[in-house]
């Protein structure tokens, strides 16, 4: 190898992908420490780091699976999942795709909490920011969700389970239960808020760049609510979103 950068590229390819040139061709042989053994020292050290960085973000999943099954899962995950992100902390986000059902949703919840804890955010909208809006202006407004916000449609009582876990309470029986959850960062803390199907629909519409009026029209077209029901709940919806810091200025 001619340059340090080219040597580093070969080493990186070997560690990350398990491929590359024969170590005997580019690693100096040392007494009692062959080129292959030297490379494996790097490989195993990096894999242990990936194991640890992943494990720390999934305490509830570990509790649910038990230590032995969790250890087995993480070893299989580290052996299969490629670390191809500049920030090693984001490596763990691949874990949920190796799971199904309740464990998939629990892992997704914990993964998003870990990501949002360090995510860039924008300033929250306040009541004062919209107090002078006329009703017609309110419907024309394109509200923006917070940058550090994730909406999760769920099929199990995952949030109930996670809440019991972090509060050291008796864990509930796992049940299929369609529900929706908003996970978001505010004042450098991650919050979880149960939201209705329609609230999820509205926030998703805002994320697509729709005005409030356009979202409400879509709700009517999809028979999610009657016009009377929408008019009755407009203030409550916006109030809930602002009170819980889900919208951005």
N, C-alpha and C positions, 0 to 999 in steps of 0.2 A: 504494500500500500504506500502511495506517495505522500499523502497529506494526512494530517490529524483529522480533518473533517470527514475524509473518505473512510478512515478507520472507524470514526464514531458512527457513521451511517451504517456500516456493516454490523457493528456491535448492536446498534439500536434495532436493526432488522432481525437479528438473531434473538434478542431478548423479547421483542414484541411479537414477532410472527413465528419464531422457531425455525427460521430459514436463513440462508446465507452461505457464505463460503466456508469451506472446511477450516476449523479453528487452527489446525496444524499449519496452515498456509499463511496465517497473519497474526498469530499470538506466539510470543517468545516462550519456548519450552523452559521450565524451571525445574530444579531438582525436587522430586517428590510432589510436583504440582503441574500436571500435564496441561496443555492448552485447553483440552476439553473440560477438565476440572475447573480451570480458571473461569471459563465462560459460564459454566453451570453455577458457579458461585454468584455471578452477577444475575443470572436468570432466576435462581431460587430466591435471592435477596429481593429482587424486584417483585416476584410473585407474592412473597410474604407481605410486602408493603401493600400490594393491591388487596390482599386478603384483609389486612387490618383496616385499610381505608374504607373498605366496603362494610365490614362488620360493624364499625362504629355508628353507621347510619341506620341500622336495622335492629334496634333492641327489641321492639315489639314482635317483629317477625321471628327473632331468635327465641323469644318466650313462647310463641305459638308453636314453632316447630320442635323445640327442645334443642339442647346443645349439640347432641350427636347429629341430628338431621340437618341442623343449621351449618355445622362444620362440613358435612358432606356436600351440601348445596354450594357453599362458598368455594370449596376446593374444585368442584366441577366447573363452577362459573369462571374462576380465575384461569383454569386450563383451556377454556373455550373462548371467552370474551377477549377481544383484542383491545388494548389500550391505545386509542388513536386520537385522543383529545389533548390539547396543550395543558389543560388543568386536570391533574390526576384526581381531584375531588369529584369530577364529573364522571369518572369511570363507573361509579356505583349505579348510575342511572340506567345501565343496561340490564341490571338484575331482574326487574319485574318481567321482562320478556321471556324469562326461563321458567315462569310460574303460571299457574292457572287458578281460576276461581277466587276464593277468599284470599289465598296467599298472594295472588297477583295484585289484588286491590289493596291489601295491607302494605305490600312492598311499594306500590305506586304512591300511596299516601306518605310513607316515610321518606321515599326518594324525593318527593316534591317539597316536603318540609326541609330537608337538608339543602336542596337547591335554592329555595326561596330565602333561607336564612342569610345567604350572602349575596343575594341578587341585587342588581341596581334597581332603584325605585324612583318614582316621581312624587310630586307633592299632592296630597289628598285634597279633593274638592270639599268645600264647607258649605253650610247652609247660607252663609253670608254671600257666597259667590253667586247664588241663584235667586236670592230673595226678591230681586226686582224684575225677574222674568215674568212676562205675561203668559197666560196658558198657551197661546199660539206659539210663542217663542220657545216655551218648554218643549213642545212637541217637535219643533224644528231643530232642537239642539242635538248635536252628535256628542253624547257623553263618551268619555274615554275611561276604560277600566284602568286600574293601577297597573304599572309595569310589572310589579312583582305579585301577580295574581294568577292562580290556576283554578280552573273549574273542573270538578270531577263528577261525572255521572257514575253512580255506584249501584251494584246489585246485591250487596251484602251490608250488614250493620258494622262496617269497618270503623267508622268514626266512634261509635259507641264502644267498640272493643279497645280502640287506641286510647280513648279518654279514661277508661277503667284502668288500663295498663299504666299510664303515666301518673295516675293518682293513687296507685297501689290499692285499687279496689278489686273486688271479686270480678273475674272476667265473665262477661255474658256468654250465653250460648250463641254460637254462630248461626245466623239466620239469613235466608235470602230476603232482601228488602230493598226495593228500588228507592233510591234517594239521591240527593245532590249535595255537593259540598264545595264551598269556596275556601281555598287556602291562600293566604296573602300575608305579605309583610307590612307592618306599620310600626313606626318608631323602633326599628331594628329588632322587632319581635315577630314571630310567625303566629298567625291566628287561624282558627278554623271556624267556619260559620255554616250551619245547615241552612240550605236555601231550597225553595220549592222548584218544581219543574219549570214553572213559568218564569221565575226569577232567573234561573239558569238560562232560559231561552232569551230573556231580555239582555242579560250581560253578554251572552254570546253574540247577539246582534250588535251591541255597542262595539265589541271587539272587531267586528267585520266592517265598522265604519258607518253603520246605519244610524239615522236619526231616531229619536224616541218614537216619533209618529210612524216611521217606516216599520219599526219593530212591532208596534201595536197593530198595524195593518196586517203584518204577517201572522200575528197571533189570531186575528179574526179569520183570515183566509184558511188557517189550519185548524179552525174550530177549537182553539185552546181556551177561549173565553168569549162571552158575549160582549157586545159594545157597552152595555150597562155595567157589567162586571169590570171591564177595563177602566171606565171612567171613575168607578168607585175606588179603584186600587192604585191609580196613578201616583197620588201623593204618598201613599204608604210604601210603595216600591222605592221611589226616589228617596224618601226619608230613611228607609232601612239601608239603602246603599251608601248614603252619605254618612249616616250615623256610625256605620261600621267601617268607614274609610275604604270603600271598594272602588270609588271613582276618583279620577285624577283631574287636576285643573287643566 
